[in-house]
Every structure is written in C-alpha cells, then in structure tokens.
Amino acid sequence: MKNLKKLALGFVMALGLLSGVHASGGGIAWDKAPSKTNDLAALQNGAKLFVNYCLNCHSAAFMRYNRLKDIGLTEQQIKDNLLFASAKVGDTMKAAIDPLQAKEWFGKNPPDLTLMARSRSGHGGTGADYLYTYLRTYHRDETKPTGWNNLAYPNVGMPNPLWELQGERQPVFEDKEEHGHTVQIFKGWKQVKPGTMTPQQFDTAVGDLVSYMQWMAEPAQNSRVRIGVWVLLFLACFTFVAWRLNAAYWKDIK
C-alpha cells in the first residue's frame, strides 16, 4: 500500500508538470524520437547519461539500480559505473540534491522522472517525442533567471542540464505576415559556443537518454509486446481450428 501511494504521488506530480507545460503556452512542434528500446547499447548509454546528468536533481524513485541488469549490465558494471556515494545495487534511484535545498533554489522539488516518458504524451506526439524535443531545444536567454529558455517549454524554470555536451545555441526566426499580424517562424539554430559533441552526436545521445527513460517508465514493455504477438497468433490459429471444427460438426445437417 505504501509503494502504491508513492506511485500515485509520482504520477500526480508528473501530471502537474505536464499541465504546467500546456499552461505555459507556445512551444514548437515535437520532433519524432528514435525508437531504441530494443537496443541494449543505446539503453546502457542512456542509463549512464541519466545517472550523470539527471539524477543530480531528479529522482527515479520507482526504479532500482539492479533492474538495469535487464538491459545487459552486470551487477559489477552497475557498481563501478553508475553508483555514487553510499548507494547500493538494490536501492532505488534517488536524487543527489538535498530536498530542502532544491525547494529553496527552484521553488519546489524537481519531479520524479520514473514515469515522465509515459505521462508527457499529448496531441503533439508521445512522451518520448516531447522529451526528445525538449532536451534539444534549450537556448541562451539572459532575460531569464537561469540564463536559459526552451522552445518546447517557453519560460522553463530548469537550466539546460546538457549544455556542456550541446554547447550554446540561439534560435533563428523569420518574420512572416499572417492575417495582418507579424509572426515569427522558427528556421533553425545558430551555434554560439560549441559543446563537447557535434550536433549529430548530441542528437544521438539525447535519443539514447530518451529511450532509456521510455524503457524505465515500463521495463516490461518489450516483453509485453512479444507476448502479445504470440497471443494474437495463438488466437488466430485457434479461430481457424474452431471454424473448421464447426464446419465438420454441421456438415451433415441442412
């Protein structure tokens, strides 16, 4: 019951953040996220990025480190590469930041990310599409308290967690007249300061991170799909057998 309450609380927090996105208004169309939930190498890289860049402020309180063995990591690899401080393999993924400090700095504790890839789906696409777009559309904005803004989530309160990898960019807009008003159309990006990755490498890394978050939201999803396919095949075969048995049973009755 206690775990169920925690799960419900995490889901409510995720929905609350989602409503904040829509309430903020604006935002560009979501890009299609690559589907790599069956790619173990991508999931392992995504897990590394998540631990190093997301787990500082955000928790994944419904995911245990030892569950990462499902994506091909050994217990020793988890201990050597993904555990920090006093965390143990059987522990849940908790944020490194102190909750009191987080509330003081950000106004509230950063939300749990376990179910974020599922809760963010909307008319613009899947939750993975939103996260993929969101993490790639940060840009410098000195008018904001954090010095950052985001095209997918205008007036975002969180600074860019991946800026060292991505570098600093500025969006390029083009003015266009529509119905007597001038609107700005997003045309692309201007690189101001390079990061440690090229744009192509960064997009791949974000795709890995989002795929991991998508897997984390439902670790059994690939097994569920595989089982579902076999169930449908069984039902199809059984339907054919039942149809032929029915025909044989009534063949002498007119």
LINWO-V709016 format. One record per run of one state. SS is the DSSP state (H for helix, E for strand, L for the rest). FROM is the first residue (numbers start at 1). TO is the last residue. If there is no record, write none. Layout:
BEGIN
SS_FROM_TO / SS_FROM_TO
END
This chain:
BEGIN
L_1_1 / H_2_24 / L_25_39 / H_40_54 / L_55_59 / E_60_64 / H_65_71 / L_72_74 / H_75_81 / L_82_91 / E_92_93 / L_94_98 / H_99_106 / L_107_115 / H_116_119 / L_120_121 / E_122_122 / L_123_124 / E_125_125 / L_126_126 / H_127_136 / L_137_137 / E_138_140 / L_141_147 / E_148_150 / L_151_162 / H_163_166 / E_167_178 / L_179_180 / E_181_194 / L_195_198 / H_199_217 / L_218_220 / H_221_249 / L_250_254
END
